[in-house]
Amino acid sequence: MSGSFTESPRYYYQNYQDCVALCRRFGCPDLFITYTCNAAWPEITEALTFIPGQQPSDRSDIVDRVFEMKLKLFVDDIKKYEFFGPILGS
């Protein structure tokens, strides 16, 4: 089975090999950051006011867009201001 099929053993093995190569080149990671979405974020609730009767669970496209925007800003802040020190591999 191809490595592009996300449930195949080859896919998982290729991802494992990529991780090992990154650790070999840059050293083991120091942080593991989990970033989650809050359906009550003002951006989401404000966007839903224009669509009467809709909940965040009904409009996953809006939730996803807001999450992606906030995640991008978070990563940009980490890279630009080097909150956790210099970045070796990005």
QUIUR-V512010 format. One record per residue. RES is the residue in one letter. PSI is psi as a letter, one per 30 degrees, with the letter a starting at -180 (none if undefined). NEAR is the number of other ideal C-beta (glycine too) atoms within 8 Angstrom. Layout:
# QUIUR-V512010
res:RES psi:PSI near:NEAR
res:RES psi:PSI near:NEAR
This chain:
# QUIUR-V512010
res:M psi:k near:5
res:S psi:l near:7
res:G psi:f near:8
res:S psi:f near:5
res:F psi:j near:9
res:T psi:f near:5
res:E psi:g near:4
res:S psi:l near:10
res:P psi:e near:6
res:R psi:e near:10
res:Y psi:e near:13
res:Y psi:e near:8
res:Y psi:e near:9
res:Q psi:e near:9
res:N psi:e near:8
res:Y psi:e near:8
res:Q psi:e near:8
res:D psi:e near:8
res:C psi:e near:8
res:V psi:e near:8
res:A psi:e near:8
res:L psi:e near:9
res:C psi:e near:10
res:R psi:e near:5
res:R psi:e near:6
res:F psi:f near:6
res:G psi:l near:5
res:C psi:k near:4
res:P psi:k near:6
res:D psi:f near:4
res:L psi:l near:5
res:F psi:j near:4
res:I psi:k near:4
res:T psi:k near:4
res:Y psi:j near:6
res:T psi:l near:4
res:C psi:k near:8
res:N psi:j near:5
res:A psi:f near:8
res:A psi:g near:5
res:W psi:k near:10
res:P psi:e near:5
res:E psi:e near:9
res:I psi:e near:13
res:T psi:e near:9
res:E psi:e near:7
res:A psi:e near:11
res:L psi:f near:12
res:T psi:f near:6
res:F psi:f near:4
res:I psi:j near:8
res:P psi:k near:3
res:G psi:g near:3
res:Q psi:k near:7
res:Q psi:l near:6
res:P psi:e near:10
res:S psi:f near:6
res:D psi:f near:6
res:R psi:i near:12
res:S psi:f near:8
res:D psi:e near:6
res:I psi:e near:11
res:V psi:e near:12
res:D psi:e near:8
res:R psi:e near:8
res:V psi:e near:13
res:F psi:e near:9
res:E psi:e near:8
res:M psi:e near:9
res:K psi:e near:12
res:L psi:e near:9
res:K psi:e near:8
res:L psi:e near:8
res:F psi:e near:9
res:V psi:e near:8
res:D psi:e near:8
res:D psi:e near:9
res:I psi:e near:11
res:K psi:e near:9
res:K psi:e near:6
res:Y psi:f near:6
res:E psi:h near:9
res:F psi:e near:5
res:F psi:g near:6
res:G psi:a near:4
res:P psi:k near:4
res:I psi:k near:8
res:L psi:e near:6
res:G psi:k near:6
res:S psi:none near:4
